[in-house]
């Protein structure tokens, strides 16, 4: 019995390990690569300032990746706890306290963080050295006395462990709401009515949204007279986006409902649309990470494209395309890594959701649904969540990206307010990526859902 539970818990944390490993690999690889670049400036005048600037920039992107990873990890642990509701209730029934159980979940998060962070750091440093060797061999990087391992690579490792531990503790809050009486019934997520009745969280979400949007608008106006408007706009963007994350339990279901209407009237599509909004917390956990990833990528792309428009309008004779093209490419690649982490979280949460709905899917098969219809329903759910996430992320990213460019460069003489410049190529890639993600996210869960016979599925507790 204990071996079975351990095996199941191992499967539940596969994606959590992947997310922590990706985060640590990204952080350690970026720090190590920054160290290699610093080695080139070690003996030059002003090299210390260059090193400090490079480390500061690297830390910004590492913290962004960790921000996304922490939300994905917290959502993953929340999904895991929701699936263990009946087991947790049985433990409560025999005398286990919620505090003890929550501590056990936090301990799981600590172990996941340690294993994933150490493995990811080793991979990140190894990839950096492989890239350096290729660069030296091809002449891109000069011969120099490069460091073996930058001591700063320990920093992202520590941050990943702490982030995962904290995220697991946050995600384990669901344990506090599990009562011993639930041991006698099936575990269920909060319904739509129960989810929206969260007045404290809703009030804070509205405060952050309204306050952040007001600061964002103020930053844009200040940007017409001073580039320091970007500082106000930055805090406005952070505040308003925090409001979106806090209010995701009522924002995302509304978006999912709109997307669901476009899925068609077939039985699988109708059920998929209903499933996405029946339990908002489950859908929110699955989609919010992807919303963050798409928002980040779109924000930087739109900001850089709008920067280009403003600079060309003001300094038309100057050659700014080359520098901006390189900058856009580098920033998009770095921020895109956060999108990868978010996509992994979406696939994992959808897989866990299907694993925890074995009995429900078995009932559908017993009522006459074919394996093809069940797969179609899961694919439709995945598509609905992907489209909703990308749509909301694009809308937010366009606003934030334009606000960043406008608040920073709006004070240039004769510039004034400009329309946001759309990087259509990147937007097309994001839409295509969403379609691919929908298919990949549904592939493994749909196979798992149809691999169990209806009789065996109905026997699952």
C-alpha positions as CSV (number, residue, x, y, z in Angstrom):
1,X,0.0,0.0,0.0
2,X,2.7,2.5,1.0
3,X,4.7,1.5,-2.1
4,X,1.7,2.3,-4.2
5,X,1.2,5.6,-2.6
6,X,4.9,6.5,-3.0
7,X,4.8,5.5,-6.7
8,X,1.8,7.6,-7.3
9,X,3.3,10.6,-5.5
10,X,6.4,10.1,-7.6
11,X,4.3,10.3,-10.8
12,X,2.6,13.4,-9.5
13,X,5.8,15.2,-9.0
14,X,7.5,14.4,-12.3
15,X,6.5,17.7,-13.8
16,X,7.3,19.6,-10.6
17,X,10.8,18.2,-10.8
18,X,11.0,19.2,-14.5
19,X,9.9,22.8,-13.7
20,X,12.4,23.2,-10.9
21,X,15.2,21.6,-13.0
22,X,14.4,24.0,-15.9
23,X,14.4,27.0,-13.6
24,X,17.7,26.0,-12.0
25,X,19.3,25.1,-15.4
26,X,18.2,28.5,-16.8
27,X,19.5,30.4,-13.7
28,X,22.8,28.5,-13.4
29,X,23.4,28.5,-17.2
30,X,22.8,32.3,-17.4
31,X,25.0,33.0,-14.4
32,X,27.8,30.8,-15.8
33,X,27.5,32.4,-19.2
34,X,27.6,35.8,-17.7
35,X,30.8,34.8,-15.8
36,X,32.4,33.8,-19.1
37,X,31.6,37.2,-20.6
38,X,32.9,38.9,-17.4
39,X,36.2,37.0,-17.8
40,X,36.7,38.9,-21.1
41,X,36.4,42.3,-19.3
42,X,38.4,41.3,-16.2
43,X,41.5,43.3,-16.9
44,X,39.9,46.2,-18.9
45,X,39.1,49.6,-17.5
46,X,35.5,49.8,-16.3
47,X,35.3,46.0,-16.3
48,X,33.9,45.9,-12.8
49,X,30.9,48.1,-13.8
50,X,30.3,45.9,-16.8
51,X,30.3,42.8,-14.6
52,X,27.9,44.3,-12.2
53,X,25.6,45.4,-14.9
54,X,25.6,41.9,-16.6
55,X,24.9,40.2,-13.3
56,X,22.1,42.6,-12.5
57,X,20.5,41.9,-15.9
58,X,20.9,38.2,-15.5
59,X,19.2,38.3,-12.1
60,X,16.2,40.2,-13.5
61,X,15.5,37.3,-16.0
62,X,16.2,34.7,-13.4
63,X,13.7,36.3,-11.0
64,X,11.1,36.5,-13.7
65,X,11.6,32.8,-14.5
66,X,11.3,32.0,-10.7
67,X,8.2,34.1,-10.5
68,X,6.5,32.0,-13.2
69,X,7.9,28.7,-11.7
70,X,6.6,29.5,-8.2
71,X,3.1,30.1,-9.5
72,X,3.2,26.9,-11.7
73,X,4.6,24.9,-8.7
74,X,2.0,26.3,-6.3
75,X,-0.8,25.4,-8.8
76,X,0.7,22.0,-9.2
77,X,0.7,21.3,-5.5
78,X,-2.8,22.7,-5.3
79,X,-3.9,20.2,-8.0
80,X,-2.1,17.3,-6.2
81,X,-3.8,18.1,-2.9
82,X,-7.2,18.4,-4.6
83,X,-6.7,14.9,-5.9
84,X,-5.7,13.6,-2.5
85,X,-8.7,15.1,-0.7
86,X,-10.3,11.7,0.2
87,X,-6.9,10.3,1.4
88,X,-6.3,13.5,3.5
89,X,-9.8,13.2,4.9
90,X,-9.2,9.6,6.0
91,X,-6.0,10.7,7.7
92,X,-7.9,13.5,9.4
93,X,-10.5,10.9,10.4
94,X,-8.0,8.8,12.2
95,X,-6.5,11.7,14.1
96,X,-4.0,13.5,11.8
97,X,-4.0,17.2,12.1
98,X,-4.2,19.6,9.1
99,X,-1.0,21.2,10.4
100,X,0.9,17.9,10.3
101,X,-0.4,17.0,6.8
102,X,0.5,20.5,5.5
103,X,4.0,20.1,6.9
104,X,4.3,16.8,5.1
105,X,3.3,18.4,1.8
106,X,5.8,21.2,2.4
107,X,8.5,18.6,3.0
108,X,7.6,17.0,-0.4
109,X,8.2,20.4,-1.9
110,X,11.5,20.8,-0.2
111,X,12.7,17.4,-1.6
112,X,11.4,18.2,-5.1
113,X,13.2,21.6,-5.0
114,X,16.5,20.1,-3.8
115,X,16.5,17.3,-6.4
116,X,15.3,19.4,-9.3
117,X,17.6,22.4,-8.5
118,X,20.8,20.4,-8.1
119,X,20.1,18.4,-11.3
120,X,19.1,21.5,-13.2
121,X,22.2,23.4,-12.1
122,X,24.5,20.6,-13.2
123,X,22.8,20.6,-16.6
124,X,22.9,24.4,-16.9
125,X,26.6,24.6,-16.1
126,X,27.3,21.8,-18.5
127,X,25.4,23.4,-21.4
128,X,27.2,26.7,-20.8
129,X,30.6,25.0,-21.0
130,X,29.5,23.1,-24.2
131,X,28.4,26.4,-25.7
132,X,31.7,28.1,-24.7
133,X,33.7,25.2,-26.3
134,X,31.7,25.6,-29.5
135,X,32.2,29.4,-29.5
136,X,35.9,29.1,-29.0
137,X,36.3,26.4,-31.7
138,X,34.2,28.4,-34.2
139,X,36.0,31.7,-33.4
140,X,32.9,33.4,-32.0
141,X,34.6,33.6,-28.5
142,X,38.3,34.4,-28.1
143,X,40.7,32.2,-26.2
144,X,40.9,33.3,-22.5
145,X,41.3,32.0,-19.0
146,X,37.6,31.2,-18.4
147,X,36.4,30.1,-14.9
148,X,35.4,26.5,-14.4
149,X,32.3,27.1,-12.2
150,X,31.1,30.6,-11.2
151,X,30.3,30.5,-7.4
152,X,27.2,32.5,-8.1
153,X,25.5,29.5,-9.7
154,X,24.6,28.5,-6.1
155,X,22.3,31.5,-5.9
156,X,19.7,30.3,-8.4
157,X,19.9,26.8,-6.8
158,X,19.1,28.3,-3.4
159,X,16.4,30.5,-4.8
160,X,14.7,27.5,-6.6
161,X,14.7,25.4,-3.5
162,X,13.2,28.2,-1.4
163,X,10.7,29.1,-4.1
164,X,9.6,25.5,-4.5
165,X,9.4,25.0,-0.7
166,X,7.3,28.2,-0.3
167,X,5.1,27.3,-3.3
168,X,4.4,23.8,-2.0
169,X,3.4,25.4,1.4
170,X,1.1,27.8,-0.4
171,X,-0.4,25.1,-2.5
172,X,-1.0,22.9,0.5
173,X,-3.5,25.4,2.0
174,X,-6.2,23.2,0.5
175,X,-5.5,20.7,3.3
176,X,-7.0,23.1,5.8
177,X,-10.4,22.9,4.1
178,X,-10.5,19.1,4.0
179,X,-12.8,17.7,6.7
180,X,-12.8,14.2,8.1
181,X,-16.4,13.7,6.8
182,X,-15.1,13.9,3.3
183,X,-13.6,10.5,3.8
184,X,-17.0,9.0,3.3
185,X,-17.6,10.6,-0.1
186,X,-15.9,11.4,-3.3
187,X,-13.4,14.2,-3.4
188,X,-14.5,17.2,-5.4
189,X,-13.2,20.5,-6.4
190,X,-15.0,23.7,-5.4
191,X,-17.9,24.5,-7.6
192,X,-18.3,27.8,-9.5
193,X,-20.6,29.2,-6.8
194,X,-18.1,28.2,-4.0
195,X,-15.1,29.6,-5.9
196,X,-16.6,33.0,-6.6
197,X,-17.7,33.4,-2.9
198,X,-14.2,34.5,-1.8
199,X,-14.8,38.1,-0.7
200,X,-11.4,38.8,0.8
201,X,-9.4,37.6,-2.2
202,X,-11.9,39.4,-4.6
203,X,-11.5,42.7,-2.7
204,X,-7.7,42.5,-2.9
205,X,-7.9,41.6,-6.6
206,X,-10.0,44.6,-7.3
207,X,-7.8,46.9,-5.3
208,X,-4.7,45.7,-7.1
209,X,-6.4,45.9,-10.5
210,X,-7.8,49.5,-10.0
211,X,-4.7,50.8,-8.2
212,X,-2.3,49.2,-10.7
213,X,-4.2,50.4,-13.7
214,X,-4.3,54.0,-12.2
215,X,-0.5,53.9,-11.7
216,X,-0.1,52.6,-15.2
217,X,-2.1,55.4,-16.7
218,X,-0.2,57.9,-14.5
219,X,3.1,56.5,-15.7
220,X,2.1,57.0,-19.3
221,X,1.1,60.6,-18.7
222,X,4.4,61.3,-16.8
223,X,6.2,59.7,-19.7
224,X,5.1,62.5,-21.9
225,X,7.4,64.9,-20.0
226,X,10.0,62.6,-18.4
227,X,11.5,59.1,-19.0
228,X,11.1,58.5,-15.3
229,X,7.4,57.7,-16.0
230,X,8.6,54.2,-16.7
231,X,9.2,53.7,-12.9
232,X,5.6,54.6,-12.1
233,X,4.3,52.5,-15.0
234,X,6.4,49.5,-13.8
235,X,4.8,49.5,-10.4
236,X,1.4,50.0,-12.1
237,X,2.0,47.0,-14.3
238,X,3.2,44.8,-11.4
239,X,0.2,45.8,-9.3
240,X,-2.4,45.4,-12.0
241,X,-1.0,42.0,-13.0
242,X,-1.0,40.9,-9.4
243,X,-4.7,41.8,-9.4
244,X,-5.2,39.6,-12.5
245,X,-3.5,36.6,-10.8
246,X,-5.5,37.1,-7.5
247,X,-8.8,37.5,-9.5
248,X,-8.1,34.7,-11.9
249,X,-10.8,32.6,-10.2
250,X,-13.4,34.9,-11.8
251,X,-11.5,36.4,-14.7
252,X,-10.4,33.2,-16.4
253,X,-13.8,31.3,-16.2
254,X,-15.4,34.3,-18.0
255,X,-12.8,34.1,-20.8
256,X,-13.1,30.3,-20.9
257,X,-16.8,30.6,-21.3
258,X,-16.4,32.9,-24.3
259,X,-13.9,30.6,-25.9
260,X,-16.1,27.6,-25.2
261,X,-19.0,28.9,-27.3
262,X,-16.7,28.6,-30.3
263,X,-16.0,24.9,-29.8
264,X,-19.2,23.8,-31.5
265,X,-22.3,21.9,-30.4
266,X,-21.1,18.3,-30.5
267,X,-21.3,16.3,-27.2
268,X,-17.5,16.2,-26.5
269,X,-17.2,20.0,-27.2
270,X,-20.3,20.8,-25.1
271,X,-18.9,18.7,-22.2
272,X,-15.5,20.2,-22.5
273,X,-16.9,23.8,-22.4
274,X,-18.9,22.9,-19.3
275,X,-16.0,21.2,-17.6
276,X,-13.8,24.2,-18.0
277,X,-16.1,26.5,-16.0
278,X,-17.8,23.9,-13.7
279,X,-14.7,23.9,-11.4
280,X,-13.0,27.3,-11.9
281,X,-10.1,26.6,-9.5
282,X,-9.1,23.5,-11.5
283,X,-9.2,25.5,-14.7
284,X,-7.4,28.5,-13.2
285,X,-4.5,26.4,-11.9
286,X,-4.1,24.9,-15.3
287,X,-4.2,28.1,-17.3
288,X,-2.8,31.0,-15.1
289,X,0.9,30.0,-15.6
290,X,0.5,30.0,-19.4
291,X,-1.2,33.4,-19.2
292,X,1.9,34.7,-17.3
293,X,4.3,33.3,-19.8
294,X,2.4,34.7,-22.9
295,X,2.1,38.1,-21.2
296,X,5.8,38.3,-20.5
297,X,6.8,37.4,-24.0
298,X,4.3,39.7,-25.6
299,X,5.1,42.6,-23.3
300,X,8.8,42.6,-24.2
301,X,8.1,42.0,-27.9
302,X,5.6,44.9,-28.2
303,X,7.7,47.1,-26.1
304,X,10.7,46.6,-28.3
305,X,8.7,47.0,-31.5
306,X,7.1,50.2,-30.2
307,X,10.6,51.5,-29.1
308,X,11.7,51.1,-32.7
309,X,8.7,53.0,-34.0
310,X,9.3,55.9,-31.6
311,X,13.1,56.0,-32.2
312,X,12.7,55.9,-36.0
313,X,10.1,58.7,-35.8
314,X,12.5,60.8,-33.7
315,X,15.8,59.8,-35.3
316,X,14.8,58.7,-38.7
317,X,18.4,58.9,-40.1
318,X,19.9,56.8,-37.5
319,X,20.5,53.1,-37.9
320,X,18.6,51.6,-34.9
321,X,17.3,48.4,-36.6
322,X,20.3,46.3,-36.1
323,X,20.7,46.9,-32.4
324,X,17.0,46.6,-31.7
325,X,16.7,43.4,-33.7
326,X,19.5,41.8,-31.6
327,X,17.9,43.1,-28.4
328,X,14.5,41.8,-29.3
329,X,15.9,38.4,-30.2
330,X,17.9,38.1,-26.9
331,X,15.1,39.3,-24.7
332,X,12.5,37.2,-26.4
333,X,14.6,34.1,-26.0
334,X,15.2,34.8,-22.3
335,X,11.6,35.6,-21.5
336,X,10.4,32.8,-23.8
337,X,12.0,30.4,-21.3
338,X,9.4,31.5,-18.8
339,X,6.8,30.6,-21.3
340,X,8.3,27.1,-21.6
341,X,8.1,26.6,-17.8
342,X,4.4,27.8,-17.9
343,X,3.6,25.4,-20.8
344,X,5.1,22.5,-18.8
345,X,2.9,23.5,-15.9
346,X,-0.2,23.5,-18.1
347,X,0.5,20.0,-19.5
348,X,1.2,18.7,-16.0
349,X,-2.0,20.1,-14.4
350,X,-4.1,18.8,-17.3
351,X,-2.6,15.4,-16.9
352,X,-3.2,15.4,-13.1
353,X,-6.7,16.6,-13.7
354,X,-7.4,13.6,-16.1
355,X,-5.8,11.2,-13.7
356,X,-8.0,12.4,-10.8
357,X,-11.1,12.2,-13.0
358,X,-10.8,8.5,-13.9
359,X,-14.2,7.6,-12.3
360,X,-15.9,10.5,-14.1
361,X,-14.4,9.5,-17.5
362,X,-15.3,5.8,-16.8
363,X,-18.9,6.9,-16.2
364,X,-19.0,8.7,-19.6
365,X,-17.7,5.5,-21.3
366,X,-20.4,3.5,-19.5
367,X,-23.0,5.9,-20.7
368,X,-22.0,5.3,-24.3
369,X,-19.1,7.7,-25.0
370,X,-16.6,6.1,-27.3
371,X,-12.9,6.3,-26.7
372,X,-12.7,8.7,-29.6
373,X,-15.3,11.0,-28.1
374,X,-13.4,11.0,-24.7
375,X,-10.2,11.9,-26.5
376,X,-12.0,14.6,-28.4
377,X,-13.4,16.1,-25.2
378,X,-10.0,16.2,-23.5
379,X,-8.5,17.8,-26.7
380,X,-11.3,20.4,-26.7
381,X,-10.7,21.2,-23.0
382,X,-7.0,21.6,-23.8
383,X,-7.7,23.8,-26.8
384,X,-10.1,25.9,-24.9
385,X,-7.6,26.6,-22.1
386,X,-4.8,27.3,-24.5
387,X,-6.8,29.7,-26.6
388,X,-8.1,31.5,-23.5
389,X,-4.6,31.7,-22.0
390,X,-3.0,33.0,-25.2
391,X,-5.8,35.4,-25.9
392,X,-5.8,37.0,-22.4
393,X,-1.9,37.0,-22.3
394,X,-1.8,38.7,-25.7
395,X,-4.2,41.4,-24.6
396,X,-2.4,42.1,-21.4
397,X,1.1,41.9,-23.0
398,X,0.1,44.4,-25.7
399,X,-1.1,46.9,-23.1
400,X,1.9,46.5,-20.9
401,X,4.4,46.6,-23.7
402,X,2.9,49.7,-25.2
403,X,2.8,51.3,-21.7
404,X,6.5,50.5,-21.2
405,X,7.6,52.1,-24.5
406,X,5.3,55.1,-24.1
407,X,6.3,55.9,-20.5
408,X,10.0,55.6,-21.3
409,X,10.3,57.4,-24.6
410,X,7.1,59.5,-24.8
411,X,9.0,62.6,-23.7
412,X,11.0,62.7,-26.9
413,X,10.2,66.0,-28.7
414,X,7.3,65.6,-31.1
415,X,6.6,62.0,-30.1
416,X,3.5,62.3,-28.0
417,X,1.2,59.3,-27.8
418,X,1.8,56.6,-30.4
419,X,-0.1,53.4,-31.2
420,X,1.5,50.2,-30.1
421,X,3.5,48.5,-32.8
422,X,2.5,44.8,-33.3
423,X,5.2,42.2,-33.8
424,X,3.0,40.1,-36.1
425,X,5.6,37.4,-36.7
426,X,5.9,36.7,-32.9
427,X,2.2,36.8,-32.4
428,X,1.7,34.3,-35.2
429,X,4.3,32.1,-33.6
430,X,2.5,32.3,-30.2
431,X,-0.8,31.3,-31.8
432,X,0.8,28.4,-33.6
433,X,2.5,27.4,-30.4
434,X,-0.8,27.5,-28.6
435,X,-2.3,25.1,-31.2
436,X,0.7,22.8,-30.8
437,X,0.5,23.0,-27.0
438,X,-3.2,22.1,-27.1
439,X,-2.4,18.9,-29.0
440,X,0.6,17.9,-26.9
441,X,-1.1,18.7,-23.6
442,X,-4.0,16.4,-24.5
443,X,-2.0,13.6,-26.0
444,X,-0.8,11.7,-22.9
445,X,-4.0,12.5,-20.8
446,X,-6.3,11.3,-23.6
447,X,-4.4,8.0,-23.9
448,X,-4.5,7.5,-20.2
449,X,-8.2,8.3,-20.1
450,X,-9.1,5.6,-22.7
451,X,-6.6,3.0,-21.5
452,X,-8.8,2.0,-18.5
453,X,-11.9,0.0,-19.1
454,X,-15.2,1.6,-18.0
455,X,-15.8,-1.1,-15.3
456,X,-12.3,-0.6,-13.8
457,X,-12.7,3.2,-13.9
458,X,-16.0,3.1,-12.1
459,X,-14.4,1.0,-9.4
460,X,-11.8,3.7,-8.6
461,X,-12.4,5.5,-5.3
